Amino acid sequence: MNQQANTAQPLIAHLMELRSRLLRMLTAIGVIFLALLYFSRNIYAFVAKPLVDALPEGTSMIATDVAAPFLVPFKLTLYVSIFIAVPFILHQTWAFIAPGLYRNEKRIALPLLSSSVLLFYLGCAFAYFVVFPLIFVFFTSIAPEGVAVATDISSYLNFVMKLFLAFGVAFELPIAIILLVWSGATTVASLKEKRPYVIVGCFVVGMLLTPPDVFSQTLLAIPMWALFEIGLVVASMLKPANDNTD
């Protein structure tokens, strides 16, 4: 009975700590959301700017749902609040899991967490400043004659959020490579042998996520290829997880 009580006690303590940290995360998101709520229309205007700039003269975005003019900026502000709170969320996650990690795991986990946030932000910035202007100019320029381009604001939000997520995840390629090599799932030498396939894969991804022209496909494929090479360089400097020479 005493052993069961001793086992249950740490479990309860861990659950209480997890609850506390989850509440801190939600509080941080809530505080940021309340601070940004007043600027929700400005935030949407900023996110919509690449499309608005590409629309033909005399056209504009539309709202087909009665509540959309309120709900869409509201939802976007919530997404942005979570986006801004990611470093704090990861800090709380790190503080919760760090005590249970080995020294070699701690040595790599925190830099990887920090780098993953930075790369995700870079991927989103790349999508907004490079990809969006290209694809929206392309989409609006191919409209059939007599068709007025007037995008619904809800549809636009869903579209750009998917692209933000896609590019953010795509820019996590170095992290994935480092984890695969560090865990022993593959080796740097093996990945180098597969480089031709990776390059082809980068251009395939670029073809799927961008308009069908070589220039815009290359704008995504080359950064992904560069990130692959960066991942190989960093992974080659790390010791595998099962290396206990320290």
N, C-alpha and C positions, 0 to 999 in steps of 0.2 A: 504493500500500500504506500509506504514512504517513497519507494522508487517511482511509482506511478505519479505521485504528487510532485516529486522533484522534476519529472519529465514534463508534466502539464504546466508547471510554473514558468519555465522558459518559453514554452509555446505561447502562453497567454501574454507574456511580456513582449514577445515578438509581434504578436497580433496587435497589441496596444500601440507599439511603436509604429507599425505599418499604418494603422488607423490615423495616428497623429500626423505622419508625414503625408498621407493622402489628403488630409484636411488642410495642411499647409499648402499643398499644390493647388487645391481647389480655391483656397483663399487668395493665393497669388493671382490665379486666373481671374477671379472675381474682381479683385482690386484693379487690375489692369483693364478689364472690360468696362468697369464703371468710369475709369479715367478716360477711356477712349470713346465711350458711347456718344458723347456730345459731338464728336468729330466723325461719326459713322458715315455721314453723307460725303464728307471730304475724303474719307478712306476709300469709299466705293468709287468716287470720281478719279482718284489716283490709280486704282486697279483697272478701271475701265478706260483710262486714257489711251492705251495702245490701240484699242478698237475704235474709239471715238475719233482719233486722229486719222484712221484709215477709212472711215465711212465716207461715202460720196457726199458732196456738198448738198445741203438741203435735207439730209436724212439724219436720224438720231436713233438712239436705243429706245425701246418701248417696254411697258409693263402690261402684260396680259392678265395678270391676276390683281384683284382689287387691293389685297394687302401687300403685294410685292414691293411697292415703294418704301414700306416700313420694314418688312421682314428681311428683305435681301441685304440692305446695309447692316441690319441687326445681326444677321448670321455671319456676314463677313467680318464684322467687328469681333465677334466671338472667336472666329478662326484666327484672326490676327492676334488676339489676346493669348490664345494657346501657343501660337507661333513665337510670340515674344517671351512667354513664360517657360519655354523649353529649357533654357540653361538652368533655371531654378528647379524645374521638375527633375532634370538629370542630376542636379546636385543632391536633391533629397533622395533620389534613387541610389546614388552612390553612397550616401551616408548610411543608408539602410543595409546595403549588401556588403560594404567594405569590411566590416568586422569578420565576416565569414570567408574572406578570400585569403589565399596564400600570398606570400610576399611577391613571388614572381607574377602572380595574377594581378595584384594591386599595381605593380609597376607598369603594366600594359593597359589595364582597364581604364584608368582616369584619362590618359592621353587619347585613347580611342574614343571615349565618350565626348571629350572636348572636340576632337577632330571631326567626329560624325556630325555634331551640331553645326560646326563651321562649314563643312562640305554641303550639308543640306541647305543652309542659307545661301551658299554660293550657287547651288543648283537652281534655287528659286529666283535669285537675282539674274542669273543667266537667262532663264526662261522669260522673265519680265522685260529685260533691257535688250535682249538679242533676238530671241525666238518670236515673241509676241508681235513686234512690229512687222516682221517678215511674213508670218502666216496670216495676219489679219489683212495686210495689203494684198496678199495673194487671194484670200477667200473673197474679199470684196471686189476684186478686179475680174473674177471669173463669173460673176452673176449674169445669168442670161438677160438679153435685152428685154426691157419692160418689167423686170423684177427689181423692186426697191429693197435694198438691204436694210432691215430694221430688226436688229437682234433683241430678243427678250432679255431683260436684266437677270432673271432667274436662270435662264439657260446659259447666259454668259458666265455667271458665277460658278455654276457646276462645271463648265468647260475649263475655266482657268484654274480652278482648284485641282482638277484632275491633272492638268499639265504641271502645276506647281509640285504636286506629289510625285509625278513621274520623273521630272527632272531632279527633284531633291533626292529621290531614291537612286537615280542613275549616277549621281555624283558621289554616292556612297561606295562606289566600286573599289577604291583603295582600301577601305575598311574591311570589305568582304574578303579581299585578297589577303590582307594581313592576318585576319582571323583564321582563314583556311590554312595558311602556311604555319601559323603559330600553333594551331591545334593538331597539326600533323596530318590533316586530311589530304594535303597535296604538298608539293615542293616548288620552290622558285624555278628550278631547272625544268620541271614538268610544265609549268605555266609558260615558260619561255618557248618550249617546243610547240605549244598551242597558240603562239602569238598570231600566226596567219589567220587562224579561225576566229580569234578574238577581234582582229581588225575587221574582218568581214562582218562579224556580229555587230560591231559598233556602227558600221554603215547601214546594216539592216535596221537597227534601232533608230538611227537617224532618219531612214526612209519612212518608218512607221509613225514617227512623232512630228515630222515636219512636212511642209508642202513638197510635192514631187518635182523638185529641181535640185540639181547637184550642189548648188551653193549653200542652200539652207541645210541640206542633209550633212554636208561637210562641217558646218558650224557646230553640230552636235557630235558627230563622229570623232572629230579630231580631239576635242576636250576629253571625251571618254577614253580614247586611246592613250592620251597623255596621262590621265588618271590611272589607267592600268599600269603604265610604265612606272609611275610614282609609287604605286602599291608594291610593285616588284622590288624596287630599290629599298623601300622601308622594310619590307618583309625579309629581305636578305640580311638585314642588320640585326634581326631579332633572333633570340634563341627560342627553340620550340618549347611548348609548355612542359614537356616531359624531361627537359634538360635541367638536372639538379646540381649543376656544377657550382652554383652560388653557395 
